[in-house]
Amino acid sequence: MLRHPFRLHLASSRLPFRLATAQPPFHPTRASHLLLLHEARLQNMAFERSSPLTRRLLAPNPGPMTLDGTNSYLISAPGSETVVVVDPGPRNEDHLAALAADGRVELVLITHHHRDHSEASVRFAELTGAPVRAADPAFCVPAFGIPALGIPALDIPALDITGEPLVDGEVIEAGGARIRVIATPGHTNDSVCFHLPDDGPNGSVLTGDTILGRGTTIIADPDGTLGDYLRSLAVLRELGPATVLPAHGPVLPDLVTICDAYLAHRRERLDQVRRALAELGSDATASGDRSFEQLVGRVTDLVYSETDAAVRFAAEASVRAQLAWLRAAD
């Protein structure tokens, strides 16, 4: 019997899913029929080798904030009988079926709570029986048993996997690989990266949205802060020239190089915000929530003048974070 079979923290207002109160009975004929229905679509979903220990599958959710879509990663060492899935992504049944069909899923890891990474967590746990772990307890999901055998978790006395929250610095051994958890708040407060020290000559890091394969990420103020983000980049830089496995965009070859570029970009943006404040003069000293939001809008107009309207809100979030950082530094 599980000691904590329903440790889901359902009171969280950020929970992106609803857990069913009962699991439907398993029907082999129905399951086979569903697999046949998915077969044609799954053939068009190609896994890409992203590093010696990882492959990735692009979720069909392209957009202004997700670039080509969310990269879901599979971690598995040669000869391993199990895989670890990082960020199952949005709730797209074909995408989830492809991930679930590629190998026995031992564990699911979440880089942060944004829906394009975590929305499918409960559904994927139902499909695979694997527990889901994240930094935020609200996004952890207990094991659901072994659906392929029609056995719910509560009927497996030896099973004691509850989807505990991730801890900074812990080393997970799963999928035949060593996975070190690195807390990297900034983009969001619960952002984490996963370091694979044995993945190729320099190792690799699954960076979630902390580092993207193309462009730069936003500071999702007030959930994330610029101070935390700058410290997280410094922590990642210390890992050396590891391969960067981002949640959006292509693989990058050198973590040190990209961290240096990100840090330089943040310094440049801060200088631009300072110049904007100087240009605005006395208006930049506005206080109060309404005045502050007006200031955010005016600074965004000056610093992010070429930003597409579809991602204007993201630029404003970054400006809020930059203004907060500058005020704290004064």
N, C-alpha and C positions, 0 to 999 in steps of 0.2 A: 504493500500500500504506500502510495506517495505520502510523504510527510507534509508537503505543501502543494496539494494538487491543483489549487486554483489561485495561485499567487499572481494575480494580474493587475492589482491596484486599479480597479475599474473606475474609481472616483476621479481620476485625472481628467481634466477638461480637454487635454490634448490628445486623448486616446483616439486614434483614427479608425477604429474598427469596433464592431460589436460581436461579442463571443456568443455563439449559439449555446443554448442551455442543454441541448441533447444532440448526440451524434446519430445520424441515420444509420440503419443497419447496412452491413456490407453485402453487396450483391455481385458475385463474380461476373455474371453475364452482363449486368449493367456497366461494370467497370471496363470490361473488354470492349463493349460498344463505345464507351466514351473514348477509350484509347484509339479506336479506329477512326472516330470522328476527328480526333486531333492529329492523326498521322500525317495527312497531307500538309497541314499547316506547319507542323514541327519540322518537316523536311526542309522548309524554307528558313528555319532558324538555325543559323550556323554559329557554333562556338569558335572563338578565335583564341589561339595560343598567345597569351599576353606576357608570360614569363615561364621559366622552367617548372614552377610549381603552380601556376595559375592559368586558367582560361576565363574568358568573359563572354557574356551573351548580352547583346544590346536590347533593352526593352523598347517596345514600340510607343514611346512617349516623347517624341521630339517637341521642342518648343523654345521660346526665348530664354527661359531659365534653365532648361535641361539640355540645351545644345542638340546633339543628335539623339539623345535619350539617355536613360540611366544604364550604366554598365553594371550588370550583376556578375560577380566573380565567383568562380569555383576554385577552391584550394584543395589540392590533392597531390601527394608525393607519388612517384612511380611505385607501383605495386600495392598502393593503399586500397583497401576495400571500401573506404568511405570517402566522402567529400564534405567540405565546409562551404556553405554558400554565404556570401557577403552581399547584403542589400538585395533582397528578392525583388524590390521595386514596387511598381504600381500593381494593382490587382487586375492583371490581364491573364486569363486562364491559359492561353496558349504559351505565353512566356513562362508561367509557373510550371506548366506541364513539362516543358522542355527542360527546365532546371531539375525538376524532380526525377525525370526519366534518365538523367545522365549518370547516375550512380546513387548508392545509398547515402542519403544526407544524414550526417552525424550531428551537425550543429549549424545554426544560422546566426550570423553576426550582423548587427546594424551599426552603421557609422554615425547616424544622427536621426532625429525624429521626423524630418520633413517627409511629406507624403510620398514623394517620388522614390523614396528609399524604403519606407516602413509600412506603407499602406497594406501590402499583401502579407504581413507577418503572420497573422492568425490563420489565414487561408493556407499559407504554405506549410505551417505547422500541422494543419489538418491533413494535408496531402502527404507529408513525409513522416510525420511523427516526431520530427526533430524539435528540440527546444530552441527558443529564440532568445538571444542575449543582447542587451544594449546598455549604455551607461545609465539611462533613465529607467528606473524600475517600471514605470508605466508602459514601457514598450517591450518588456520581457514577457515571454509566453512559455508556459510549461510544455513538456513533452506530451504528445497526444497518442502515445502508444505506437502501434504498427498498423496503419490503415490498410496496407497491402494484404495483411492477414486478417483483417476485420477485428483486430484486438485493440480495445481502448486502453489508454495508459493505466487506468485504475485497476485493470485486470492483470497487470504484470507486477507481481510482488517485488521482484528484484529491481524494478526501475525506480530510480530516485533522482530524476533530472528535472529541476524546477525552473530553469531559465533565470539564474541569478544575475543581478546587475554586474556589468563589467567593472573591473577595478584597475586603475592606472598602474602599469608596471607588471601586471600578472602575465604569466606565460601559459598559454593554452596549448595543449598537445592534442591535435585532432586532424583527421585527414592525412595522417602520417607526417605532419609538419609542425614546426614550432611557430606559434603566433603570439607575438608580444603586443599587449594593449598599451597604447599611448594616448593619454588624455590630451586633446588638442582643442580646447574651447576657443571660441572667437567667432567663427561663422555662426555657430549656435553654442549655447552653454554646454550641451551634451555631446559635442562632436568628439569622436575618437578616430585614431588611425590604427592600422594593424601592420606591424613590422614583421616581415618574414626574413630572418637573418640568414637562412640557408638557401634562399631563392636566387641562385646564380652567384657570380663572384662577389658582388657588392650588396646582395640582398635586395629586397623590394619593400615598398610601403604602399598599402592600400589607403589612399588619402581621403576618400569620401569627397566632400565638397570643400575641404580645407585647402586643397590644391586641385585645380582643374587642368585638363589636358589642353585647353585652349581658353585664352582670356584669363580673367581673374575673378575670384569669388566675391560675394558681398558679405558685409558684416550685418547680420540680421538683427539690428538694434530693435528693441532692447534685449532680445534673447542673447545676442552676442555682443562682445565689446572689442574695440580695437586694441586695447592694452593686452587682453588675453590673446588676441590673434597674433600680435607681434611676438609675444613670448612663445606661442606655439610654433611659429615659423623658426624661431631660434632653436627650440628643442628638436625639431625635425632636421634642421641643418646639421646638427651634431651626429646624425646617423651616417653621414658621409654620402658618397655618390650612388646611392641606391636607385634602383628603377622605380619610377613613380607610376602607380596604377590608380588613376583618378576615377571617380564615379561618373564623370562626364568628359567626353573628348578622348583624344588618343593617349597612348602610353608615352611617357617622357623618360629619357635615358639617365638623367642626373639630378638627384634631389638637391644637391648643394647649389647647382646652377639655378634651378628654378626657385629655390628659397631666396637666393640673392636677388633674382629678378623681382620676386614678389615684394621683398623688403624695400628695394629701390622704388618700386611702383608706389608703395604706401608712403614713402618719404616724399615723393613727387606730389602725390595727391594732397598730403598735409600742407605742403608749400602752396599749392594752388588754393586751398581753403584759406590759408593765412592771407594770401593776396586778395581773395574775394572779400574777406572781412575788412581788410584795409580799404578796398574800393567802396564798400558799403558805408564805411565811416561810423558815425554815431548810431546808425540803424542796427549795427552789429551788436550793440549792447542791450538789445531788447530783452525783457524778462517776461515771465509768464508763459503758460502753455501755448496760448494762441499766438503770442508774439514770437515764441521760439519756432513754432511751425512755419510761420511766415518767413522767418530767417532761414530755416532749412530750405524752403522753396526758392528763395532768392539766391542762396549759395549754390544750390543745385543748378539753377539757370546759368550761372557763371562757370561752374566747374565742369558740369556734365551737359554742356549745351548741345552736343551732338548725339546724346543718348536717345534711343528709340523710345517712343511713348509707351510701348508695351512693357518696358522694364524701368520706367521712370520711378516707380515705387521702390525698386531695388537701389537706385542711385540715391534716393532720399534717405533710405535706411542707412546707407554708408555715410552720408553727410552727417546724420545725427550722431553716428558713432565717432566720426572725426571731430565734430564740435565738442562732444563730451570728453574726448581724449585731450583736446587742446585746453579746455577749461580746467581739467584736472591737473594738467601740466603747469599752468600758470601759478 
